[in-house]
Amino acid sequence: MPITRDRLHDMIDALPAEHFDAAAHAIWLLTVPEDDEPVTDEDREAVRLGHEEYRRGEAVPHAEAIRRLGLAG
Protein backbone atom coordinates (compact mmCIF):
# COMPACT_ATOMS: atom_id res chain seq x y z
CA MET A 1 0.00 0.00 0.00
CA PRO A 2 1.57 3.32 -1.02
CA ILE A 3 2.02 6.03 1.57
CA THR A 4 -0.20 9.03 0.91
CA ARG A 5 0.58 12.60 1.92
CA ASP A 6 -2.14 12.36 4.60
CA ARG A 7 -0.65 9.12 5.98
CA LEU A 8 2.81 10.68 6.03
CA HIS A 9 1.43 13.67 7.94
CA ASP A 10 -0.18 11.27 10.43
CA MET A 11 3.14 9.48 10.88
CA ILE A 12 4.93 12.78 11.52
CA ASP A 13 2.23 13.88 13.97
CA ALA A 14 2.69 10.63 15.91
CA LEU A 15 6.49 10.90 15.97
CA PRO A 16 8.01 11.42 19.42
CA ALA A 17 9.87 14.72 19.78
CA GLU A 18 13.20 12.96 20.36
CA HIS A 19 13.05 11.70 16.76
CA PHE A 20 12.38 15.06 15.10
CA ASP A 21 16.01 15.73 14.18
CA ALA A 22 16.47 12.28 12.61
CA ALA A 23 13.20 12.56 10.68
CA ALA A 24 14.03 16.05 9.43
CA HIS A 25 17.46 14.88 8.32
CA ALA A 26 15.99 11.89 6.46
CA ILE A 27 13.43 14.08 4.69
CA TRP A 28 16.11 16.67 3.87
CA LEU A 29 18.29 13.97 2.28
CA LEU A 30 15.41 13.08 -0.03
CA THR A 31 14.96 16.68 -1.15
CA VAL A 32 18.60 17.67 -1.80
CA PRO A 33 19.30 17.86 -5.53
CA GLU A 34 21.67 15.23 -6.84
CA ASP A 35 25.22 16.49 -7.31
CA ASP A 36 25.70 16.64 -11.06
CA GLU A 37 29.17 18.19 -11.00
CA PRO A 38 31.78 15.98 -12.66
CA VAL A 39 34.50 14.51 -10.46
CA THR A 40 37.81 16.06 -11.45
CA ASP A 41 41.35 14.70 -11.20
CA GLU A 42 41.88 17.26 -8.44
CA ASP A 43 38.89 15.81 -6.55
CA ARG A 44 40.26 12.28 -6.90
CA GLU A 45 43.68 13.40 -5.65
CA ALA A 46 42.11 15.13 -2.63
CA VAL A 47 40.21 11.93 -1.75
CA ARG A 48 43.37 9.84 -2.19
CA LEU A 49 45.34 12.17 0.11
CA GLY A 50 42.52 12.10 2.67
CA HIS A 51 42.57 8.30 2.70
CA GLU A 52 46.35 8.33 3.19
CA GLU A 53 46.00 10.74 6.13
CA TYR A 54 43.31 8.52 7.63
CA ARG A 55 45.51 5.40 7.30
CA ARG A 56 48.35 7.25 9.06
CA GLY A 57 45.99 8.11 11.94
CA GLU A 58 45.92 11.81 11.11
CA ALA A 59 42.14 12.07 10.80
CA VAL A 60 40.33 14.46 13.14
CA PRO A 61 37.25 13.01 14.89
CA HIS A 62 33.98 14.78 14.06
CA ALA A 63 33.48 16.14 17.58
CA GLU A 64 37.01 17.59 17.56
CA ALA A 65 36.51 19.20 14.15
CA ILE A 66 33.27 20.80 15.38
CA ARG A 67 35.09 22.10 18.48
CA ARG A 68 37.98 23.49 16.40
CA LEU A 69 35.56 25.27 14.09
CA GLY A 70 33.80 26.83 17.07
CA LEU A 71 30.52 25.13 16.23
CA ALA A 72 30.13 23.29 19.55
CA GLY A 73 27.45 24.78 21.74
N, C-alpha and C positions, 0 to 999 in steps of 0.2 A: 504494500500500500504506500503510495507516494506521500511525502510530507507536504501538507499545504501551508500556506502562509499563516492561516489561523492556527493550525496545529503547532507550528514553530513558535508563534507568539505565546501559546499556552505553555509550551515547554520552557520558554524563557521566563514567563511569569512564575512558574513553579520552581525555578532554579534557586537554590540557597545562595545567599549573598556571598558566601565564601568562594563560590565558583564563578562569580561575575568576571573577574580578570581573565580566567582561563577561557571562558565562553567568548568574551570580547576578542581575545587574541585569535581564537579559532575562526571566528567570523571575519576578522580583519584579514587573516591569511587568505581567505577565499575571495576577498574583494580587491586585493592588490594586483595591479596589472602584471602580466608576465614580463620578465626582463627580456627584451628583444635586442639588446645590445650585443654585438658579436664579441666573443672572447678573443682578446689580442695576445700576441706573443708576450707583451709586457705583463698582462694579467697572469698568464701561465707561469712566468718566471717569478712573480710575486707569490703565487701559491706554492711553487716549489721551494722558495726560500723560507716561507712560513712553515712548511712541513719539516725542513731541515732544522729550524729553530726549535720546533716542538720536540723533535727527536733528541736534540741536545739538552732538553729540559729548560729551555729559555722562554717557554710560554708563560704568559701572565694569566693567572686565574681570573675569571669573570668578576668576582667580587673585588679583587685587587684593582683591576682595570677601572671599575666603576668608582672606587675610592680615589684613585689617582686623577681621574677626570673631574673629581669634585661633584659627582652625581649622586653619591650616597647621602641619604637623608638624615 
